[in-house]
Amino acid sequence: MSVDVTCGKCGEKIASMKMLKSIRDTVNSSGGKCPSCGQKLSTSEFSLDVQEN
């Protein structure tokens, strides 16, 4: 299973992971902002959408 982390504002894919890792690590890997639209990413406000491939 793979997991895609996307920006809630613009839908840009921020990260794709084979294994889950903490939201904090994922947000920090992009400098705390969406690389596409600059939206600030929050470790306390996020949603999780799971799709089986």
C-alpha positions in Angstrom: 0.0 0.0 0.0 1.2 3.5 -0.7 0.1 6.8 0.8 -0.1 10.1 -1.0 0.0 13.3 1.1 -1.7 16.2 -0.7 -2.3 19.8 0.0 -5.9 20.5 1.2 -6.0 23.8 -0.6 -4.7 23.1 -4.1 -4.5 19.3 -4.2 -0.8 19.2 -5.0 1.0 16.0 -4.1 3.5 16.8 -1.3 4.8 13.3 -0.6 4.2 9.6 -1.6 5.2 7.0 0.9 5.4 3.2 0.9 5.1 3.1 4.6 3.3 5.4 7.0 5.4 7.9 8.9 4.4 10.7 11.3 2.5 13.7 10.0 5.2 15.9 11.6 8.0 14.3 9.6 5.9 14.6 6.4 5.1 18.3 7.0 8.7 19.1 8.0 10.0 17.5 4.8 8.4 20.3 2.8 9.3 23.1 5.1 5.9 23.3 6.6 4.3 24.7 3.5 2.8 23.3 0.3 5.5 23.6 -2.4 2.9 24.5 -5.0 0.7 27.1 -3.4 2.5 28.1 -0.2 -0.4 27.1 2.1 0.9 26.5 5.6 0.6 22.8 6.6 -0.6 22.0 10.1 0.2 18.9 12.1 -3.1 19.4 14.1 -5.4 20.0 11.1 -5.4 17.3 8.5 -7.6 14.7 7.0 -6.8 11.2 5.9 -8.3 9.7 2.7 -7.5 6.0 2.1 -7.9 4.4 -1.2 -7.0 0.8 -1.9 -5.3 0.2 -5.3 
